[in-house]
Amino acid sequence: MKINAYFATSLDGFIARTDGSLDWLPQPEADGEDYGYSHFFNSMDVLVMGRNTYETVLTFGEWPYADKRVFVLSSRKLDMPAFVPQILTQRACSPGELAQELSTQGVEQVYVDGGKTIQSFLRAGLLDEITISIIPVLIGRGIPLFGPLDADVKLQVVESQSFENGIIQNRYMILR
């Protein structure tokens, strides 16, 4: 099983404003470019996110993940509006326990989303690849992607791509 993260950061390393707002992100509809997200997302078997990311997704007003299996890591009961499909599953467990469960189910590709969730999978040594799109904007303060780590995490660039609008996307393999 391979566990992947795919996300965007501001040039100064934030994944959202302090209030969780993502208004600084370019909208794919505006320029017709999705920066490889559709291809990446369609290659994943399962999406795992944390409660904060789930609550942000609920503000979209529609479920953006179609019939993809989604797991939300949270110990508190989730609100489930009518537009959230029944295939969403809540788990109150560690990243390692969920990874073991998914591996047992034969899942091959896992997409992990959300700052705290990505950090917890990284700290647990479970992430295999990270794709980061660096947006050419400085937002000054916000929610940082990477928090404290117990040890250095060495990465190897697998692919690097630049786009006309200045976005630079790097895909890294985590070295063990």
C-alpha positions in Angstrom: 0.0 0.0 0.0 1.2 3.5 -0.8 0.2 6.5 1.2 0.3 9.9 -0.5 -0.3 13.5 0.4 -1.3 16.2 -2.2 -1.7 19.8 -1.2 -0.9 23.4 -1.9 1.0 25.9 0.3 1.6 29.6 0.0 5.2 30.5 -0.7 5.6 31.2 3.0 4.5 27.7 3.8 0.9 28.0 4.9 -1.9 25.7 3.9 -4.7 28.0 5.0 -5.2 31.4 6.7 -5.5 31.3 10.5 -9.3 31.2 10.1 -9.0 28.2 7.7 -9.8 30.2 4.7 -8.4 29.1 1.3 -9.3 32.3 -0.7 -5.7 32.7 -1.8 -5.7 29.5 -3.8 -6.2 29.8 -7.5 -9.5 28.4 -8.7 -9.1 25.6 -11.4 -12.2 26.9 -13.2 -10.5 30.3 -13.7 -7.7 29.1 -15.9 -8.9 25.6 -16.8 -5.8 24.0 -15.1 -6.2 21.6 -12.2 -2.4 21.0 -11.7 -2.7 17.2 -12.1 -5.2 16.9 -9.2 -7.8 15.0 -11.2 -5.3 12.4 -12.4 -3.9 12.0 -8.9 -7.3 11.8 -7.2 -8.7 9.3 -9.8 -5.6 7.0 -9.1 -6.4 6.9 -5.4 -8.6 4.1 -3.8 -9.3 5.9 -0.5 -9.2 9.4 0.9 -8.3 10.0 4.6 -8.9 13.4 6.2 -9.2 14.9 9.6 -12.2 16.6 11.1 -11.1 20.2 10.3 -10.7 19.4 6.6 -14.0 17.5 6.7 -15.8 20.6 8.2 -14.2 22.8 5.5 -15.4 20.5 2.8 -19.0 20.7 4.2 -18.9 24.5 3.5 -18.6 23.8 -0.2 -22.3 22.8 -0.2 -21.8 19.7 -2.3 -19.7 16.6 -1.9 -16.6 17.0 -4.2 -15.4 13.4 -3.9 -18.2 11.6 -5.9 -18.2 7.9 -4.9 -14.6 7.7 -3.5 -14.4 6.0 -0.1 -13.6 8.6 2.5 -12.4 8.1 6.1 -12.5 10.9 8.6 -10.3 10.6 11.6 -12.1 12.1 14.6 -13.1 11.1 18.0 -16.2 13.3 18.1 -19.4 12.5 16.2 -19.6 14.0 12.8 -22.4 16.1 11.3 -23.6 14.3 8.2 -25.6 16.6 5.9 -27.8 14.9 3.3 -25.3 15.6 0.5 -22.6 13.5 2.2 -22.6 10.0 0.8 -23.1 7.0 3.1 -19.7 5.6 2.0 -18.1 8.1 4.4 -16.6 6.4 7.4 -15.5 7.9 10.7 -12.7 6.4 12.6 -11.3 7.3 16.1 -7.9 5.6 15.7 -4.3 6.2 15.1 -2.9 6.6 11.5 -1.1 3.2 12.0 -4.3 1.5 13.0 -6.2 2.9 10.0 -3.3 2.0 7.6 -3.4 -1.5 8.9 -7.1 -1.7 8.4 -6.9 -0.4 4.8 -4.0 -2.7 4.0 -6.0 -5.7 5.2 -8.8 -4.6 2.9 -6.4 -4.6 -0.1 -6.3 -0.9 -0.5 -3.4 0.1 -2.7 -3.4 3.9 -3.0 -4.3 6.2 -0.1 -4.7 10.0 -0.3 -4.2 11.8 3.0 -5.5 15.3 3.2 -5.5 18.0 5.9 -2.7 19.6 7.8 -2.9 17.7 11.1 -3.7 14.4 9.4 -0.7 14.8 7.0 1.5 15.7 10.0 0.3 12.6 12.0 0.9 10.2 9.1 4.3 11.8 8.5 5.3 11.5 12.2 4.1 7.9 12.2 6.5 7.2 9.3 3.5 6.2 7.0 3.7 8.7 4.1 5.4 7.5 1.0 5.0 10.5 -1.3 4.2 14.2 -1.0 3.1 16.4 -3.8 3.3 20.1 -3.0 2.0 22.9 -5.2 3.7 26.1 -4.2 1.4 29.1 -4.9 3.3 32.3 -5.6 1.6 34.3 -2.8 2.8 35.4 0.6 -0.1 35.4 3.1 2.0 36.4 6.1 0.4 34.1 8.7 -1.7 31.0 8.7 -1.8 27.3 9.4 1.6 25.8 8.7 1.7 22.4 7.0 4.7 20.9 8.7 4.8 20.9 12.5 7.4 19.6 14.9 9.1 16.3 14.0 11.0 13.9 16.2 13.7 13.5 13.5 14.6 14.8 10.1 12.6 13.5 7.2 14.7 13.1 4.1 13.0 13.5 0.7 14.0 12.9 -2.9 12.5 14.9 -5.7 10.7 12.6 -8.1 9.2 15.2 -10.4 9.1 19.0 -10.6 6.9 21.1 -12.8 6.3 24.8 -13.3 3.1 26.3 -14.6 2.5 29.6 -16.6 0.9 31.3 -13.6 4.0 30.8 -11.4 2.9 27.7 -9.5 5.6 25.2 -8.9 4.7 21.6 -8.1 7.1 19.2 -6.6 6.5 15.5 -6.0 8.8 13.9 -3.3 9.4 10.4 -2.3 10.1 10.0 1.4 13.3 8.2 2.0 13.4 5.6 4.8 
